[in-house]
């Protein structure tokens, strides 16, 4: 998944893409969704956080989208 995220970050700048939605695992609780998103960000940028992290030279934000449990977690990665 990390090469695909790096490609997104590069294309976002060049193409004016506003964001990317990622589907995560189904989680029995909201805490599990936060753990998934935190783990994803840590794998990409250990110094980053959901507020801001760097990927392929681009600064991105991540946030969980509201969906009902136990549906899969959805995260929005955006350049703005």
Sine and cosine of phi, psi and omega as CSV:
sin_phi,cos_phi,sin_psi,cos_psi,sin_omega,cos_omega
0.00,0.00,-0.53,0.85,-0.06,-1.00
-0.88,0.47,-0.65,0.76,0.07,-1.00
-0.88,0.48,-0.60,0.80,0.03,-1.00
-0.91,0.42,-0.62,0.78,0.03,-1.00
-0.92,0.38,-0.63,0.78,0.04,-1.00
-0.90,0.44,-0.64,0.76,0.04,-1.00
-0.89,0.45,-0.64,0.77,0.04,-1.00
-0.87,0.49,-0.73,0.69,-0.05,-1.00
-0.87,0.50,-0.66,0.75,0.02,-1.00
-0.93,0.37,-0.70,0.71,-0.02,-1.00
-0.93,0.37,-0.55,0.84,-0.02,-1.00
-0.85,0.53,-0.69,0.73,0.03,-1.00
-0.91,0.41,-0.75,0.66,-0.09,-1.00
-0.94,0.35,-0.60,0.80,-0.13,-0.99
-0.97,-0.24,-0.06,1.00,-0.02,-1.00
0.95,0.32,0.50,0.87,0.03,-1.00
-0.95,0.31,0.75,-0.66,-0.05,-1.00
-0.99,0.10,-0.49,0.87,-0.06,-1.00
-0.11,-0.99,0.13,-0.99,0.00,-1.00
-0.64,-0.77,0.73,-0.68,0.05,-1.00
-0.98,-0.20,0.79,-0.61,0.05,-1.00
-0.94,-0.33,0.65,-0.76,0.08,-1.00
-0.99,-0.13,0.80,-0.59,0.03,-1.00
-0.97,-0.25,-0.19,-0.98,-0.01,-1.00
-0.96,0.26,0.39,-0.92,0.15,-0.99
-0.93,0.36,0.69,-0.73,-0.01,-1.00
-0.80,-0.59,0.63,-0.78,-0.02,-1.00
-0.96,0.27,-0.28,0.96,-0.03,-1.00
-0.55,-0.84,0.37,-0.93,0.02,-1.00
-0.86,0.51,-0.60,0.80,0.00,-1.00
-0.85,0.53,-0.60,0.80,0.03,-1.00
-0.91,0.42,-0.56,0.83,0.04,-1.00
-0.93,0.36,-0.66,0.75,0.03,-1.00
-0.90,0.43,-0.62,0.79,0.03,-1.00
-0.90,0.43,-0.67,0.74,0.04,-1.00
-0.87,0.50,-0.75,0.66,-0.02,-1.00
-0.91,0.42,-0.66,0.75,0.04,-1.00
-0.88,0.48,-0.65,0.76,0.04,-1.00
-0.91,0.41,-0.63,0.78,0.04,-1.00
-0.89,0.45,-0.73,0.69,-0.01,-1.00
-0.91,0.42,-0.66,0.76,0.01,-1.00
-0.88,0.47,-0.58,0.82,0.03,-1.00
-0.93,0.36,-0.53,0.85,-0.02,-1.00
-0.99,0.12,-0.72,0.70,-0.08,-1.00
-0.55,-0.84,1.00,-0.05,-0.05,-1.00
-0.83,0.56,-0.42,0.91,0.00,-1.00
-1.00,0.02,-0.10,0.99,-0.08,-1.00
-1.00,0.01,0.04,-1.00,0.07,-1.00
-0.53,-0.85,0.05,-1.00,-0.05,-1.00
-0.88,0.47,-0.52,0.85,0.01,-1.00
-0.89,0.45,-0.71,0.71,0.00,-1.00
-0.43,-0.90,0.69,-0.72,0.15,-0.99
-0.51,-0.86,0.31,-0.95,-0.05,-1.00
-0.94,-0.34,0.63,-0.77,0.04,-1.00
-0.55,-0.84,0.85,-0.52,0.03,-1.00
0.79,0.61,0.64,0.77,0.04,-1.00
0.99,0.16,0.00,1.00,0.00,-1.00
-0.95,-0.30,0.62,-0.78,0.09,-1.00
-1.00,-0.01,0.81,-0.59,-0.05,-1.00
-0.81,-0.59,0.29,-0.96,0.13,-0.99
-0.88,-0.48,0.44,-0.90,0.07,-1.00
-0.71,-0.70,0.61,-0.79,0.10,-1.00
-0.48,-0.88,0.53,-0.85,0.07,-1.00
-0.98,0.21,0.65,-0.76,0.08,-1.00
-1.00,-0.04,0.58,-0.81,-0.03,-1.00
-0.96,0.29,0.89,-0.45,0.11,-0.99
-0.66,-0.75,0.43,-0.90,-0.05,-1.00
-0.96,0.30,0.65,-0.76,0.12,-0.99
-0.96,0.27,0.70,-0.72,0.24,0.97
-0.98,-0.19,0.39,0.92,0.05,-1.00
-0.85,0.52,0.41,-0.91,0.02,-1.00
-0.86,0.52,0.54,-0.84,0.06,-1.00
-0.92,0.38,0.58,-0.82,0.10,-1.00
-0.83,-0.56,0.73,-0.68,0.02,-1.00
-0.83,-0.56,0.65,-0.76,0.07,-1.00
-0.97,-0.25,0.86,-0.51,0.15,-0.99
-0.98,-0.21,0.79,-0.62,-0.04,-1.00
-0.64,-0.77,0.45,-0.89,0.00,-1.00
-0.99,0.13,-0.27,0.96,-0.03,-1.00
-0.88,-0.47,0.00,0.00,0.00,0.00
